[in-house]
């Protein structure tokens, strides 16, 4: 699939924002995070900034952004519509949670609103992942690893940015450090498992399987569908060189997972001070860069089965 910058930004930044909001909504009521107004304002503003930037960037990919509101009406059958509804609804408990926190009204209602904001964030993340996993013609997306990978990447990146915010406002709790390191390792394992899964390609389609003819024999259409590239081939038949993909996989693993793990290990020994805060921020920024590359690969390596028709040879596999 064509890796559109707007969709890459959407899936990356909204994932970070919702992941960050989940941890704030759960850990702040649990007393693990600083409860001061300045931390509340900074952390929630960062989460909402990531979420809003992601949602706004998604509208750039629409042919008619002014008609985006119509997508909300299809929530019974469309994961895209469910995502939109969930995203808007999640703003309500989040803003109320923020308002009560800033007013120092950290009572039972505030705790309930924090959990509702976290639940809404998780629901939105699930809907976003299912937009892609539900598409059967794209085998790289119709994969059981897509949903858990998206959730783990959001949880990991959100935890890294939360840790950076906590470090900026004081010491770094060992519990959050260990939790974040575990999330990074889990997300890295899930990403590697996903890449291995799509490379094995046990459910790959060919011209022979699509037409019901015997495998292993030369097969091609009598006439090509087009004499030059068209919209379908550009959007759904995007191809990336194997050597280029391997290189990007390594860069994504290094920036997205290896560098954050090194920064977390360093912070575990230092535990406090401006240097620690800068190290943790560097880890969060590196993870964000790695996820942007990982998202680009997620789209670039996905091929719609319609590409079989346009490539028109017996060796084409999608």
Secondary structure, DSSP 8 states (H G I E B T S, - for coil): ----HHHHHHHHHHHHHHHHHHHHHHHTTTT-S---HHHHHHHHHHHHHHHHHHHHHHHHTSTTGGGGGGGGGGTTT-HHHHHHHHHHHHHHHHHHHHHHHHTT--SHHHHHHHHHHHHHHHHHHHHHHHHHHT-TT-TTTSSTHHHHHHHHHHHHHHHHHHHHHHHHTS---HHHHHHHHHHHHHHHHHHHHHHHHHHH-TT--BHHHHHT--TTS----SS-S-SS--HHHHHH-----HHHHHHHHHHHHIIIIIHHHHHHHHHHHH-SSHHHHHHHHHHHHHHHHHHHHHHHHHHHT---TTHHHHH-STT-B-
